[in-house]
């Protein structure tokens, strides 16, 4: 979760300051333009992939920390918070951040938005890491022996076998998720 947050934040900042970043390496403005486009696209992919890691790990906190009877309520609150954050982020684009921050965090609205988004993401994940206490998983002796005997190949084989033999409905959901993620 923390590594994903760092990657998202750095990718957002790189997206906002692509041309300035490239100016350290390329002096020619005309030669910098195609590289800036490529770097911006790579930054978008960095945000896209890393935010999925952050979201997956935060969703897993619901399952890991809440009792089964409260997991549905926890998921509902998580959805409410995501929706609220999306609305606030959308509204932040309409606020004149230049008047609030000046040129202190960037000279364009987009640069200011990337800084604000990165800072708030870091604060939210930092608060979550501070507030959530992870419980230690205690394995039985039988599970420990089996885990020591299994190698990487056995583990990958088990994952592949499970993935191939998923129930039809679950398999369709996985394929839909896979293709929507790629698209």
LOBA-833798 format. One record per residue: residue in one letter; x, y, z of N, C-alpha, C in turn. Coordinates in steps of 0.2 Angstrom, whole numbers, padded with zeros to 4 digits, always signed. Each point is the difference from the previous one (the first is absolute). Example, Ala and Ser with C-alpha at 12.3 -4.5 7.8 and 13.67 -1.06 7.14 Angstrom:
// LOBA-833798
A+0066-0028+0039-0004+0006+0000+0004+0006+0000/S-0002+0005-0004+0004+0006+0001-0004+0005+0003/
This chain:
// LOBA-833798
X+0004-0006+0000-0004+0006+0000+0004+0006+0000/X+0006+0000+0004+0004+0006+0001+0004+0001-0007/X+0003-0006-0002+0004+0001-0007-0005+0002-0005/X-0006-0003-0001-0005+0003-0005-0001+0007+0001/X-0001+0002+0006-0001+0008+0001+0006+0004-0002/X+0006-0002+0001+0006+0003-0002+0000+0000-0008/X-0001-0005-0003+0000+0000-0007-0005+0004-0003/X-0006+0000+0002-0006+0004-0002+0002+0007+0001/X+0002+0002+0005+0002+0007+0002+0006+0003-0005/X+0005-0004-0001+0005+0002-0004-0002+0000-0007/X-0004-0005-0002-0003+0000-0007-0004+0006-0002/X-0004+0002+0005-0004+0006+0000+0004+0006-0001/X+0005+0001+0004+0005+0006+0000+0003+0000-0007/X+0003-0006-0002+0003+0000-0006-0005+0002-0006/X-0006-0002+0000-0005+0002-0005-0001+0007+0000/X+0000+0003+0006-0001+0008+0000+0006+0003-0002/X+0006-0002+0001+0006+0003-0002+0004-0004-0005/X-0003-0003-0005+0004-0003-0005+0005+0004-0004/X-0002+0005-0002+0004+0004-0004+0006+0003+0004/X-0001+0002+0006+0005+0003+0004+0005-0006+0002/X-0003-0006+0001+0005-0005+0002+0004-0002-0006/X-0003+0000-0006+0004-0001-0006+0005+0005-0002/X-0001+0006+0002+0005+0006-0001+0006-0001+0003/X+0001-0004+0005+0006-0002+0003+0004-0004-0004/X-0003-0004-0005+0004-0005-0004+0000+0002-0007/X-0005+0004-0003+0000+0002-0007-0001+0007+0000/X+0005+0004-0004-0001+0007+0000-0004+0002-0006/X-0001-0004-0005-0003+0002-0006-0008-0001+0001/X-0004+0006+0000-0007+0000+0001-0004-0005-0005/X+0002+0001-0006-0003-0004-0005+0001-0008+0001/X+0006-0001+0002+0002-0007+0001-0003-0003+0007/X-0002+0005+0004-0003-0002+0007-0007-0002-0001/X-0004+0003-0005-0007-0001+0000-0002-0008-0001/X+0003-0004-0005-0002-0007+0000+0002-0004+0006/X+0005+0002+0003+0002-0003+0006-0005+0001+0006/X-0002+0007+0000-0005+0002+0005-0006-0004+0000/X-0002-0001-0006-0007-0004-0001+0001-0007+0002/X+0006-0003-0002+0001-0007+0002+0001-0001+0008/X+0003+0005+0003+0001+0000+0007-0007+0001+0004/X-0004+0005-0003-0006+0001+0003-0005-0007-0001/X+0001-0003-0005-0004-0006-0001+0002-0005+0005/X+0007-0001+0001+0003-0005+0005-0002+0002+0007/X-0001+0007+0001-0002+0002+0007-0007-0002+0001/X-0004+0001-0005-0007-0002+0001-0001-0008+0001/X+0004-0004-0003+0000-0007+0001+0003-0001+0007/X+0005+0003+0002+0002+0000+0007-0005+0001+0005/X-0004+0005-0001-0005+0002+0005-0006-0006-0001/X-0001-0002-0006-0006-0005+0000+0002-0007+0003/X+0006-0002-0001+0002-0006+0003+0001+0000+0007/X+0003+0005+0003+0002+0001+0007-0006+0002+0004/X-0005+0003-0003-0006+0002+0004-0004-0007+0001/X+0000-0004-0005-0003-0007+0001+0003-0004+0006/X+0007+0001+0001+0003-0003+0006-0002+0003+0006/X-0001+0006+0000-0002+0004+0006-0007-0002+0002/X-0005+0000-0005-0007-0002+0001-0001-0007+0002/X+0004-0004-0003-0001-0008+0002+0003-0001+0007/X+0005+0004+0002+0003-0001+0007-0005+0003+0005/X-0003+0006-0002-0004+0003+0005-0007-0004+0001/X-0002-0003-0006-0006-0004+0000+0001-0007+0005/X+0006-0002-0001+0002-0006+0004+0000+0001+0007/X+0001+0006+0002+0000+0002+0007-0007-0001+0003/X-0005+0001-0004-0007-0001+0003-0001-0008+0002/X+0003-0004-0005-0001-0007+0002+0005-0002+0005/X+0006+0003+0001+0005-0002+0004-0002+0002+0008/X-0003+0006+0000+0000+0003+0007-0007+0000+0003/X-0005-0001-0004-0007+0000+0002-0003-0007+0001/X-0004-0001+0005-0003-0007+0000-0005-0001-0005/X-0002-0006-0002-0004-0001-0006-0007+0003+0000/X-0002+0001+0006-0007+0004+0001+0000+0007-0002/X+0006+0003+0000+0001+0007-0001+0003+0002-0007/X+0002-0005-0003+0004+0001-0007-0005+0003-0005/X-0006-0002+0000-0005+0004-0005+0000+0007+0002/X-0001+0002+0006-0001+0007+0002+0007+0003-0001/X+0005-0003+0001+0007+0003-0002+0001+0002-0007/X-0002-0005-0004+0000+0001-0008-0005+0006-0002/X-0005+0000+0003-0005+0006-0001+0003+0006+0001/X+0003+0001+0006+0003+0006+0002+0006+0002-0004/X+0004-0005-0002+0006+0001-0005-0003+0002-0006/X-0005-0002-0003-0003+0002-0006-0003+0008+0001/X-0003+0001+0005-0002+0007+0001+0006+0005+0001/X+0006-0002+0003+0006+0004+0000+0003+0001-0007/X+0000-0005-0004+0003+0000-0007-0004+0005-0004/X-0007-0001+0001-0005+0005-0004+0001+0007+0002/X+0001+0001+0007+0001+0007+0002+0006+0003-0002/X+0006-0004+0000+0006+0002-0002+0000+0002-0008/X-0004-0004-0003+0000+0001-0008-0004+0007-0001/X-0005+0001+0004-0004+0006-0001+0005+0006+0002/X+0003-0001+0006+0005+0006+0002+0005+0001-0005/X+0003-0005-0003+0005+0000-0005-0003+0004-0006/X-0006-0002-0002-0003+0003-0006-0001+0008+0001/X-0002+0001+0006-0002+0007+0002+0007+0004+0001/X+0005-0003+0002+0006+0003+0000+0003+0003-0006/X-0002-0003-0006+0002+0003-0006-0004+0006-0002/X-0005+0002+0003-0004+0006-0001+0002+0006+0005/X+0004-0002+0005+0002+0005+0005+0007+0003-0003/X+0000+0007+0001+0006+0003-0003+0006-0001+0005/X+0004-0005-0001+0005-0002+0005+0006+0005+0000/X+0000+0004-0006+0005+0005+0000-0001+0006+0005/X-0006+0001+0001-0002+0006+0005+0001-0003+0007/X+0000-0006+0001+0001-0003+0007+0007-0001+0001/X+0004-0003-0005+0007-0002+0001+0005+0005-0003/X-0003+0004-0005+0005+0004-0004+0004-0005-0004/X+0006+0002-0002+0004-0004-0004+0005-0005+0005/X-0002-0001+0006+0004-0003+0005+0000-0008-0002/X-0005-0003-0003+0000-0007-0001-0001-0001-0008/X+0001+0005-0004+0000-0001-0007-0003+0006-0003/X+0002+0001-0007-0003+0006-0003-0006-0001-0005/X-0002-0006+0000-0007-0002-0003-0005-0003+0004/X-0006+0000-0001-0005-0004+0004+0002-0007+0000/X+0002-0003-0006+0001-0007+0000+0006-0002+0005/X+0005+0004+0000+0006-0002+0004-0003+0001+0008/X-0004+0005+0001-0002+0000+0007-0005-0005+0002/X-0004-0003-0005-0004-0005+0002+0004-0007+0001/X+0005-0001-0004+0004-0006+0001+0003+0000+0007/X+0003+0006+0002+0003+0001+0007-0006-0001+0005/X-0005+0003+0000-0006-0001+0005-0002-0008+0000/X-0001-0003-0006-0002-0007+0000+0006-0004+0003/X+0006+0001-0001+0006-0004+0003+0000+0001+0007/X-0001+0006+0003+0001+0002+0007-0006-0004+0003/X-0006+0001-0002-0006-0003+0003+0000-0008+0000/X+0003-0003-0005+0000-0007-0001+0005-0002+0006/X+0006+0003+0000+0005-0001+0005-0003+0000+0007/X-0004+0006+0002-0003+0001+0006-0005-0006+0002/X-0004-0001-0005-0005-0005+0001+0003-0007+0002/X+0005-0002-0004+0003-0007+0001+0004+0000+0006/X+0004+0006+0001+0003+0001+0007-0004-0001+0006/X-0006+0003+0000-0005+0000+0005-0002-0007+0001/X-0002-0004-0006-0002-0007+0000+0005-0004+0003/X+0007+0001-0002+0005-0004+0003+0001+0001+0007/X-0001+0006+0003+0001+0001+0007-0006-0002+0004/X-0006+0000-0003-0006-0002+0004-0002-0007+0000/X+0002-0004-0005-0002-0007-0001+0006-0004+0003/X-0002-0004+0005+0004-0005+0003+0000-0007-0003/X+0005-0002-0003+0000-0007-0003+0001-0005+0005/X-0004-0006-0001+0000-0005+0005+0005-0005-0003/X+0004-0003+0004+0005-0005-0002-0003-0007-0001/X+0001-0003-0006-0003-0006-0002+0004-0006+0003/X-0003-0004+0004+0003-0006+0004-0001-0006-0004/X+0005-0003-0003-0001-0006-0004+0000-0006+0005/X-0003-0006-0001+0000-0006+0004+0007-0003-0003/X+0002-0005+0004+0006-0004-0002+0000-0003-0006/X-0006-0003-0001-0002-0004-0007+0001+0005-0006/X-0003+0006+0001+0000+0005-0005+0008+0002-0001/X+0003+0001+0005+0007+0003-0001+0004-0006-0003/X+0000-0006+0001+0003-0005-0003-0001-0001-0008/X-0007+0001-0001-0002+0000-0007+0003+0006-0004/X+0000+0006+0003+0002+0006-0003+0008-0001-0001/X+0003-0003+0004+0008-0001-0001+0001-0005-0005/X-0004-0005-0001+0001-0005-0005-0002+0003-0007/X-0005+0004-0001-0002+0003-0006+0006+0005-0003/X+0001-0001-0006+0005+0005-0003-0004+0005-0004/X+0004+0004-0004-0003+0005-0004-0004-0003-0006/X+0003-0005-0002-0004-0004-0006-0006-0003+0002/X+0000-0003+0006-0007-0003+0003-0005+0006+0001/X+0002+0005+0003-0004+0006+0001-0003+0003-0007/X+0004+0001-0005-0002+0002-0006-0005-0005-0004/X+0002-0006+0001-0004-0006-0003-0007+0000+0003/X-0001+0001+0007-0006+0000+0004-0004+0006-0003/X+0003+0006+0000-0004+0006-0003-0002-0001-0007/X+0004-0003-0004-0002-0001-0007-0006-0005+0000/X+0000-0005+0004-0005-0005+0000-0006+0003+0002/X+0000+0004+0006-0006+0003+0002-0003+0005-0005/X+0004+0004-0003-0002+0004-0005-0004-0003-0006/X+0003-0006-0002-0003-0004-0006-0007-0003+0002/X-0001-0002+0006-0006-0003+0003-0004+0004+0004/X+0000+0007-0002-0005+0004+0004-0007-0001-0003/X-0005+0001+0005-0007-0001-0003-0001+0005-0005/X-0005-0002-0005-0001+0004-0006-0002+0008+0001/X-0004+0001+0005-0002+0007+0002+0007+0004+0002/X+0003-0003+0004+0006+0003+0003+0005+0001-0006/X+0001-0005-0004+0005+0001-0006-0002+0006-0005/X-0007+0000-0001-0002+0006-0004+0001+0007+0003/X-0001+0000+0006+0002+0006+0004+0007+0002+0000/X+0004-0005+0000+0008+0001+0000+0001+0002-0007/X-0002-0003-0005+0001+0002-0007-0002+0008-0002/X-0006+0001+0003-0003+0007-0001+0005+0005+0003/X+0002-0002+0007+0004+0005+0003+0007+0000-0003/X+0003-0005-0003+0006+0000-0003+0000+0005-0006/X-0005-0001-0005-0001+0004-0006-0001+0007+0001/X-0004+0001+0006-0002+0007+0001+0007+0004+0003/X+0004-0004+0004+0006+0003+0002+0005+0001-0005/X+0000-0004-0005+0005+0001-0006-0002+0005-0004/X-0007+0001-0001-0003+0005-0004+0001+0007+0003/
